Amino acid sequence: MRYFIEFSYNGKKYHGWQMQPRAISIQEKLNNALSTIFRQKIEVVGAGRTDTGVHASQMFAHFDIEGDMKDDIVFKLDSILPDDIAIHQVFLVDNEKHARFDAVSRTYQYKIWLGRNPFLLDFSWQIHTLKPDVLKMNEAAKLLLEYEDFQCFSKVKTNVYTYNCNIFEAFWEQNGYELIFTISANRFLRNMVRAIVGTLIDVGYGKISAEDFRKIIESKNRSNAGLSVPAKGLHLTNIKY
């Protein structure tokens, strides 16, 4: 029988979602917890692969088990898992339902704090000096909706079958000292959001124009785009099926 898990996590201590040798991952922690509870080897499949240090306020994964589900599974998982991973619900789905391939959209937010705030150090990129021009950044962000190939924002050494992504929305909002970039798409490339944010910040600082931003996209060359901003400001916030 197949089940979905909805959960969230603070990614500070983890080397991303996916299991890897000699590094702690979210997937490894869930696998171990579920295998302990059900006394059988269980491997979860996630809705996506967040990078090292990236957070998630909403994440889904699926797993298959033989036998009955424990009535208090959420409580038991939360009792075993570390405090920086929280389970919200576990529910039965059709055996063909897939956490990754059936997701139709994913939304990320990148959070910037304009100043110093010691209580947000682990969850935002803090800019202490020059404030970027949000209007110019939103002007450039709208151009993302006109394109599908985002090779210029992808990590260079990555094994993907296509660099095409359908972006549904991309915009900046400022509320006082907090500056948030929201972007939704059917899929994302490795390091894509952080590279987009770094390039849009260059627009906000007047280093490049919106037209330059367009040329960067059309170049399909990562070296033309801006720097990748710190992972701690990136949050996976919503997945739709």
C-alpha positions in Angstrom: 0.0 0.0 0.0 1.2 3.5 -0.8 1.2 6.4 1.5 2.0 10.1 1.2 3.8 12.1 3.9 3.4 15.8 4.2 6.3 17.4 6.3 8.5 20.4 6.8 12.1 20.8 7.8 14.9 23.2 8.7 17.7 22.4 6.2 20.6 24.0 8.1 22.2 20.7 9.3 21.5 18.7 6.2 23.2 18.1 2.9 19.9 18.5 1.0 17.0 16.0 0.5 18.7 13.2 -1.3 20.7 10.4 0.3 24.4 10.4 -0.3 27.5 8.8 1.1 29.1 10.3 4.2 26.5 13.1 4.5 23.3 13.5 6.5 20.1 14.0 4.4 16.4 14.4 5.1 15.7 11.3 3.0 18.0 9.2 5.2 16.3 10.4 8.4 12.8 9.5 7.1 13.9 6.2 5.8 15.5 5.2 9.1 12.4 6.4 11.1 9.9 4.6 9.0 12.0 1.4 8.8 12.3 1.4 12.6 8.5 1.8 13.1 7.4 -0.8 10.6 10.3 -3.2 11.1 10.9 -3.5 7.4 13.2 -1.6 4.9 11.4 1.5 3.7 12.6 4.0 1.2 10.8 7.2 0.6 10.5 9.1 -2.7 10.5 12.8 -2.4 8.6 15.4 -4.5 11.9 17.2 -5.3 15.6 17.5 -4.4 16.4 20.5 -2.3 20.1 21.4 -2.0 22.3 21.6 1.0 21.0 24.2 3.5 17.6 24.8 1.8 14.5 24.7 3.9 10.9 23.4 3.2 7.7 24.5 4.9 5.8 22.0 2.7 7.3 18.9 1.3 5.8 15.6 0.2 7.2 12.1 -0.2 5.6 8.6 -0.7 6.5 5.2 0.6 5.1 1.6 0.3 4.6 -0.8 3.1 3.3 -4.3 3.6 0.7 -4.6 6.3 -1.4 -2.2 8.2 -0.7 1.5 8.9 0.0 2.5 12.5 -2.8 4.6 13.9 -0.4 7.0 15.7 2.1 7.1 12.8 2.5 10.9 12.9 3.2 10.9 16.7 5.6 8.0 16.4 7.5 9.6 13.5 7.8 12.9 15.3 9.1 11.1 18.4 11.9 9.4 16.4 12.8 12.2 14.0 15.0 15.2 15.1 13.3 18.4 16.1 14.2 20.1 12.8 11.9 17.7 10.8 8.1 17.8 11.5 5.5 15.5 10.1 2.1 17.0 9.4 0.1 14.1 8.0 0.4 10.6 6.5 -2.4 9.5 4.2 -3.3 6.6 1.9 -3.1 7.1 -1.9 -3.6 5.0 -5.0 -0.6 2.7 -5.7 0.2 4.6 -8.9 0.4 8.0 -7.2 3.9 9.4 -7.3 5.2 12.2 -5.1 7.6 13.5 -7.7 6.1 12.8 -11.1 2.5 13.7 -10.3 3.4 17.1 -8.9 2.2 19.8 -11.3 3.9 22.8 -9.7 6.4 23.7 -7.0 6.8 27.1 -5.4 9.9 28.5 -3.8 10.4 31.7 -1.9 13.8 33.4 -1.4 13.9 35.6 1.7 16.2 38.6 2.1 16.4 40.8 5.2 17.4 44.4 4.5 19.6 45.0 7.6 20.7 42.9 10.5 18.4 40.5 12.4 20.1 37.8 14.5 16.9 35.8 14.8 16.7 35.3 11.1 20.3 34.5 10.3 19.5 30.9 9.5 16.5 31.6 7.3 17.4 34.7 5.2 20.2 36.4 3.3 20.9 39.6 5.1 21.9 42.7 3.1 23.4 45.3 5.3 24.4 48.1 2.9 22.9 49.1 -0.4 19.2 48.4 -0.9 18.2 47.0 -4.4 15.6 48.6 -6.6 12.6 46.3 -6.3 10.7 47.8 -9.2 13.6 47.1 -11.6 13.9 43.6 -10.3 10.2 42.9 -10.9 10.5 44.3 -14.4 13.2 41.8 -15.1 11.4 38.9 -13.3 8.5 39.2 -15.7 10.8 38.2 -18.5 11.1 34.7 -17.0 7.6 33.9 -18.0 8.5 34.4 -21.7 11.0 31.6 -21.8 11.3 27.9 -21.3 15.0 27.1 -21.6 16.9 28.2 -18.4 20.3 26.6 -19.0 21.9 29.9 -18.0 20.7 29.4 -14.4 21.5 25.7 -14.1 24.5 24.2 -12.3 27.0 23.4 -15.0 27.8 19.8 -14.0 24.3 18.3 -13.9 22.7 15.3 -15.6 19.3 16.4 -17.0 17.5 15.5 -20.1 16.2 19.1 -20.7 16.7 22.6 -19.4 13.1 23.5 -20.1 10.9 24.6 -17.3 7.4 26.2 -17.4 7.5 29.2 -15.0 4.0 30.2 -13.9 4.8 33.2 -11.7 7.9 35.2 -10.6 7.8 38.3 -8.5 9.3 40.3 -5.6 7.4 41.7 -2.6 8.7 44.0 0.1 7.2 44.4 3.5 9.3 46.7 5.6 12.8 45.2 5.9 11.7 41.8 4.4 12.1 41.2 0.7 10.7 38.0 -0.7 11.1 36.5 -4.2 8.3 34.0 -5.1 8.6 31.7 -8.1 6.4 28.8 -9.2 7.1 26.3 -12.0 6.4 22.7 -13.1 10.1 21.8 -12.3 13.4 23.5 -11.4 17.0 22.9 -12.3 19.8 22.5 -9.8 20.7 25.8 -8.2 18.2 27.5 -10.6 16.3 29.7 -8.1 19.5 30.9 -6.3 21.1 31.8 -9.6 18.0 33.7 -10.7 17.9 35.7 -7.5 21.6 36.5 -7.7 21.1 37.8 -11.3 18.0 39.8 -10.4 19.9 41.4 -7.5 22.4 42.6 -10.1 19.5 44.3 -11.8 18.4 45.8 -8.6 21.9 47.2 -8.0 22.0 48.7 -11.5 24.9 46.4 -12.6 22.8 45.1 -15.5 19.5 46.1 -17.1 16.3 44.2 -17.7 17.4 43.9 -21.3 20.7 42.5 -20.2 18.7 40.0 -18.1 16.9 38.9 -21.3 20.2 38.5 -23.1 21.5 36.3 -20.3 18.6 34.0 -20.6 18.9 33.7 -24.3 22.7 33.1 -24.1 22.1 29.7 -22.3 25.5 30.3 -20.6 25.8 30.0 -16.8 28.9 32.2 -16.8 26.8 35.1 -18.0 24.4 35.0 -15.1 24.9 36.3 -11.5 26.3 34.6 -8.5 24.3 32.0 -6.6 22.9 33.5 -3.4 23.2 31.7 -0.1 21.1 28.6 0.4 19.8 29.6 3.8 17.4 32.1 2.3 15.7 29.5 0.0 12.4 27.9 1.1 10.2 25.3 -0.7 6.8 26.5 0.3 4.1 24.7 -1.8 3.7 21.7 -4.0 0.5 21.1 -6.0 -0.8 17.8 -7.4 
